């Protein structure tokens, strides 16, 4: 849930731009309102710029040398520590980066700018698994400047990751107070509410996120889950159709997001639309596929054991007559299967998905439309582990 290194470097650039001294200036004066010591411009600009160029080219040793010389000449310039910390971070020297960022914080007079850097320090600590220190750093950041929404957002995500859900919601409340027109905080608060079973508030937050940003795919997906879950308690075609509407919009926005097809296929199955269900299940299989294995043919009243792994898809051909009724079952005690039957032209006809994660997907009493070669396609579902043995039987 935490941003990657490239995001971190971008944040460092934002911080540097926020600071009042421009080290490559051709004048020795400090800009009006600046709080930092004047820079030795006879040497400093060349060293600073050379360090930036070296780091851009991947020459981290030279970059560290140049920026360290700059710091020796100008030990009170926070941009320099931020720049060196960024270079250390790009070179995977996290501890040295944190030391420089902490030093920069002590040199920045503006609390809003300092809080940006404090939040970045906490993010790095959290990525490294030091959650206790990260929480302490965020508390210090909030005390320093309580109105930085990024600080509260990171705090909310950390609470969520550590399953402290009430605290996460409280932190998201602060983000929303500071950014009432931002869609992402509503989405993330809704996800926490969904986790704890507060479907009503989750629904409201997903709807608000959609209102604020109609292109936010996950908000439609999450709201569709609310509709679908509500249908399990109060069966209603209206709930399923509303879920379908949201899923259709989500698929338009993100056609390569595989979980959308699994849920939509499941709903189509409940609406007695087997071909659409099978088509969506097969789309899930095609998206997650990393390796497809052609299996030996399967005869009636036979079974075959398959070793399933993430991204593996098995194709099992079988011969059948027109009008023949078949039962196909994929069972496992280790993983969650999904299966689809294709006709001779490769068109999905019918399928099933282990929605309840019980270890079984089955097609019962399906009457084949014509004589010829059919194919059973088997993979792992979205609702359980990916690795394990699956037994496929044909009757």
Beta strands, then each sheet from edge to edge (+ up, - down):
strand 1: 291-294
strand 2: 302-308
strand 3: 312-320
strand 4: 325-331
strand 5: 337-342
strand 6: 348-353
strand 7: 360-367
strand 8: 372-380
strand 9: 388-394
sheet 1: 1+ 3+ 8- 5+ 6-
sheet 2: 2+ 9- 4+ 7-
end
